[in-house]
Amino acid sequence: MGCGRIARAMVCGLIAAGWPPTAIRGVSQTGAGAEELAREYGITACSSLQDAVGDADVVLLAVHPHNTAEVLADIAPLMTGEQVLVSLVASWQTGAVAGALLDVPCVRAVPNVAVAVNSGLTAVCQGPTAGPEQLRTAYAVFEPLGRVLTVDESLMESMSAVSGAGPALVARFAEALRSSAEVQGFSAEMASELAAYAVHSTGSLMLKGGLAPDEVVGLVASPGGMTEAALHVLAERGLGDAVHSAVDAAVTLSLGRLRGGPDTA
């Protein structure tokens, strides 16, 4: 339910991973989003919530936070305790979702857009009405899309800021690196490739090579060398402080909109 950017990314990744398009149904507020995904990927576009939710094993809730209460009220009578609802809705904790759905098990998930290319990271947590079986069901959905982690719900807003927003933060650095490469005389195409491989190779050294960020720096930088000169400028300009402030801003905004937390109604 909901066919925006993250739903599109998941559809793309699941089909690339071998899921048959006929196993995926979509429904959107105006119908246009679901129909677009149907044309592009061959999924089934549903004209009603009943058709979409009906006999589905897993219902993925990917609507705007402002529309969530209304959608939950609409689907509550259509779902049973045999189904699993996986909520991707920002700032809606499982307690708020489960409260609207009564006996329907709810799992919360925070994927990032790299699920579109099966290289994403998704954090999941089970709600008060869900158990290990429902968590395994969520893993079965997200594991084809990349790495899956179980995270305490108290960390999910922070997970959204670090992992969910992370690709955008890294992309901003990559854009600055690309722009710098162009200034140095590289073509736009080559500059983009240089920046992309800088990000990709660093991630590979950390994930496949098991290196910490400081260890990667140590592999590249030598005393008095050009890399050290560049790193000195980043430190002088406050790169670390800027990133910390960016993540804090994202978390603060998300916590301010929280629904279903211990201190919210």
C-alpha positions as CSV (number, residue, x, y, z in Angstrom):
1,M,0.0,0.0,0.0
2,G,1.6,3.2,-1.3
3,C,3.7,3.2,-4.4
4,G,6.2,5.9,-3.8
5,R,10.0,5.9,-4.0
6,I,10.8,3.2,-1.4
7,A,8.0,0.9,-2.6
8,R,9.3,1.3,-6.2
9,A,12.9,0.5,-5.0
10,M,11.6,-2.7,-3.3
11,V,9.6,-3.8,-6.3
12,C,12.7,-3.3,-8.5
13,G,14.9,-5.2,-6.1
14,L,12.5,-8.1,-5.5
15,I,11.9,-8.7,-9.2
16,A,15.7,-8.6,-9.8
17,A,16.1,-11.1,-7.1
18,G,13.7,-13.5,-8.8
19,W,10.3,-12.8,-7.3
20,P,7.6,-13.2,-10.0
21,P,5.8,-9.9,-10.7
22,T,2.5,-11.8,-10.2
23,A,3.4,-12.3,-6.5
24,I,3.3,-8.5,-5.9
25,R,0.2,-6.3,-5.8
26,G,0.1,-2.6,-5.4
27,V,-2.5,0.0,-4.5
28,S,-2.0,3.8,-4.3
29,Q,-4.2,6.7,-3.2
30,T,-5.0,7.9,-6.8
31,G,-4.2,4.6,-8.5
32,A,-1.6,6.3,-10.7
33,G,1.4,5.0,-8.7
34,A,0.3,1.4,-8.8
35,E,-0.5,1.6,-12.5
36,E,2.9,3.0,-13.2
37,L,4.6,0.1,-11.3
38,A,2.3,-2.4,-13.2
39,R,3.4,-1.0,-16.6
40,E,7.1,-0.9,-15.6
41,Y,7.5,-4.1,-13.7
42,G,4.4,-6.2,-14.5
43,I,3.0,-6.3,-10.9
44,T,-0.8,-6.2,-10.4
45,A,-2.3,-2.8,-9.8
46,C,-5.3,-3.0,-7.5
47,S,-8.2,-0.6,-7.6
48,S,-9.3,-1.2,-4.0
49,L,-7.8,-1.9,-0.6
50,Q,-9.8,-5.1,-0.5
51,D,-8.2,-6.4,-3.7
52,A,-4.8,-5.5,-2.4
53,V,-5.0,-6.7,1.1
54,G,-7.5,-9.6,0.7
55,D,-5.6,-12.9,0.9
56,A,-2.1,-11.4,1.0
57,D,0.4,-13.1,3.3
58,V,2.4,-9.9,3.8
59,V,1.0,-6.4,3.6
60,L,3.6,-3.6,3.1
61,L,2.5,-0.2,4.4
62,A,4.4,2.5,2.6
63,V,2.1,5.5,2.8
64,H,2.8,9.0,3.9
65,P,2.7,9.5,7.7
66,H,-0.1,12.0,7.5
67,N,-2.3,9.4,5.7
68,T,-1.4,6.5,7.9
69,A,-4.2,6.7,10.5
70,E,-6.9,6.8,7.8
71,V,-5.3,3.9,5.9
72,L,-5.0,1.8,9.0
73,A,-8.7,2.4,9.9
74,D,-9.6,1.3,6.4
75,I,-7.6,-1.9,6.3
76,A,-8.2,-3.0,9.9
77,P,-11.5,-4.8,9.1
78,L,-9.9,-6.4,6.0
79,M,-7.0,-8.1,7.7
80,T,-6.7,-11.1,10.0
81,G,-4.2,-12.4,12.5
82,E,-2.8,-14.8,9.9
83,Q,-1.4,-12.0,7.9
84,V,1.7,-9.8,8.7
85,L,1.7,-6.1,8.3
86,V,5.2,-4.6,7.6
87,S,5.2,-0.9,8.2
88,L,7.7,1.4,6.5
89,V,6.0,4.6,7.7
90,A,8.4,7.1,9.2
91,S,7.9,8.1,12.8
92,W,5.1,5.6,13.4
93,Q,6.1,3.1,16.1
94,T,4.7,-0.4,16.2
95,G,2.6,0.4,19.2
96,A,0.6,3.0,17.3
97,V,0.2,0.7,14.3
98,A,-0.7,-2.4,16.4
99,G,-3.2,-0.4,18.3
100,A,-5.1,0.4,15.1
101,L,-5.0,-3.2,13.8
102,L,-5.9,-5.1,17.0
103,D,-4.8,-8.7,16.5
104,V,-2.8,-8.3,13.2
105,P,1.0,-8.8,13.8
106,C,3.0,-5.8,12.9
107,V,6.7,-5.5,12.1
108,R,8.4,-2.2,11.5
109,A,11.1,-1.9,8.8
110,V,13.5,0.9,7.7
111,P,15.1,0.0,4.4
112,N,17.2,2.4,2.3
113,V,17.0,3.0,-1.4
114,A,19.8,0.7,-2.3
115,V,17.3,-2.2,-2.0
116,A,16.6,-1.3,-5.6
117,V,19.9,-2.8,-6.6
118,N,19.9,-5.6,-3.9
119,S,22.6,-3.8,-1.9
120,G,20.5,-2.1,0.7
121,L,20.4,-2.3,4.5
122,T,17.1,-2.8,6.2
123,A,16.5,-2.6,10.0
124,V,13.5,-4.5,11.4
125,C,11.8,-4.7,14.8
126,Q,8.8,-6.7,15.9
127,G,5.7,-5.0,17.3
128,P,3.8,-6.0,20.5
129,T,1.5,-8.3,18.5
130,A,4.3,-10.0,16.5
131,G,6.7,-12.8,17.4
132,P,9.7,-14.6,16.0
133,E,7.7,-16.2,13.2
134,Q,6.5,-12.8,11.9
135,L,10.1,-11.4,12.2
136,R,11.3,-14.4,10.0
137,T,8.6,-13.5,7.5
138,A,10.0,-9.9,7.3
139,Y,13.5,-11.3,6.9
140,A,12.3,-13.4,4.0
141,V,11.0,-10.3,2.3
142,F,14.1,-8.1,2.8
143,E,17.0,-10.6,2.7
144,P,16.9,-10.7,-1.2
145,L,17.3,-6.9,-1.1
146,G,20.6,-6.9,0.9
147,R,21.6,-6.9,4.6
148,V,18.9,-7.2,7.3
149,L,19.4,-6.3,11.0
150,T,17.2,-6.6,14.0
151,V,17.2,-3.4,15.9
152,D,15.5,-2.3,19.1
153,E,12.7,0.1,18.3
154,S,14.2,2.8,20.5
155,L,16.9,3.0,17.8
156,M,14.7,3.1,14.7
157,E,14.6,6.9,14.4
158,S,18.4,6.9,14.6
159,M,18.5,4.1,12.1
160,S,16.4,6.2,9.7
161,A,18.8,9.1,10.0
162,V,22.0,7.1,9.6
163,S,21.0,4.3,7.2
164,G,17.8,5.5,5.6
165,A,19.2,9.0,4.9
166,G,22.8,7.7,4.7
167,P,22.9,7.3,0.9
168,A,21.8,10.9,0.4
169,L,24.5,12.1,2.8
170,V,27.2,10.0,1.1
171,A,25.9,11.1,-2.3
172,R,26.4,14.8,-1.3
173,F,30.1,14.0,-0.6
174,A,30.3,12.1,-3.8
175,E,28.9,15.1,-5.7
176,A,31.5,17.3,-4.1
177,L,34.2,14.9,-5.1
178,R,32.8,14.7,-8.7
179,S,32.7,18.4,-9.0
180,S,36.2,18.7,-7.7
181,A,37.4,16.2,-10.3
182,E,35.7,18.3,-13.1
183,V,37.6,21.4,-11.8
184,Q,40.8,19.4,-12.1
185,G,40.1,18.8,-15.8
186,F,38.2,15.5,-16.0
187,S,35.2,15.1,-18.2
188,A,31.8,15.0,-16.5
189,E,31.4,11.3,-17.3
190,M,34.8,10.3,-16.0
191,A,34.5,12.6,-12.9
192,S,31.2,10.8,-12.0
193,E,32.9,7.4,-12.4
194,L,35.8,8.4,-10.2
195,A,33.5,9.6,-7.4
196,A,31.3,6.5,-7.6
197,Y,34.3,4.2,-7.5
198,A,35.8,6.1,-4.5
199,V,32.6,5.5,-2.6
200,H,32.2,1.9,-3.8
201,S,35.7,0.9,-3.2
202,T,35.7,2.4,0.3
203,G,32.5,0.5,1.2
204,S,34.1,-2.7,-0.2
205,L,37.2,-2.3,2.0
206,M,34.9,-1.9,5.0
207,L,32.4,-4.6,4.3
208,K,34.5,-7.2,2.4
209,G,37.8,-6.3,3.9
210,G,36.6,-5.9,7.4
211,L,38.4,-2.6,7.8
212,A,37.3,0.3,10.1
213,P,37.2,3.8,8.5
214,D,40.4,4.8,10.3
215,E,42.1,1.7,8.9
216,V,41.1,2.7,5.4
217,V,42.5,6.1,5.9
218,G,45.7,4.5,7.2
219,L,46.0,2.5,4.0
220,V,45.9,5.6,1.8
221,A,47.4,8.4,3.8
222,S,51.1,8.8,4.5
223,P,52.9,11.4,6.6
224,G,53.4,14.6,4.7
225,G,51.6,13.2,1.6
226,M,48.8,14.6,-0.6
227,T,46.1,12.6,1.1
228,E,47.1,13.9,4.5
229,A,47.0,17.5,3.1
230,A,43.4,16.8,1.9
231,L,42.3,15.3,5.2
232,H,43.7,18.2,7.1
233,V,41.4,20.6,5.1
234,L,38.4,18.4,5.8
235,A,39.2,18.4,9.5
236,E,39.7,22.2,9.5
237,R,36.4,22.7,7.8
238,G,34.6,20.5,10.4
239,L,33.5,17.6,8.3
240,G,32.9,15.4,11.4
241,D,30.9,18.1,13.2
242,A,28.8,18.7,10.1
243,V,27.9,15.1,9.8
244,H,27.0,14.8,13.5
245,S,24.8,17.8,13.2
246,A,23.1,16.5,10.1
247,V,22.3,13.2,11.8
248,D,21.1,15.0,14.9
249,A,18.8,17.2,12.9
250,A,17.3,14.2,11.1
251,V,16.7,12.3,14.4
252,T,15.3,15.4,16.1
253,L,12.8,15.9,13.3
254,S,11.7,12.3,13.4
255,L,11.3,12.2,17.1
256,G,9.2,15.3,17.0
257,R,6.8,13.5,14.7
258,L,6.8,10.2,16.6
259,R,3.5,8.3,17.0
260,G,3.2,5.5,19.4
261,G,6.3,6.1,21.6
262,P,6.3,5.9,25.3
263,D,5.8,9.6,25.8
264,T,3.2,10.1,23.0
265,A,-0.5,9.7,23.0
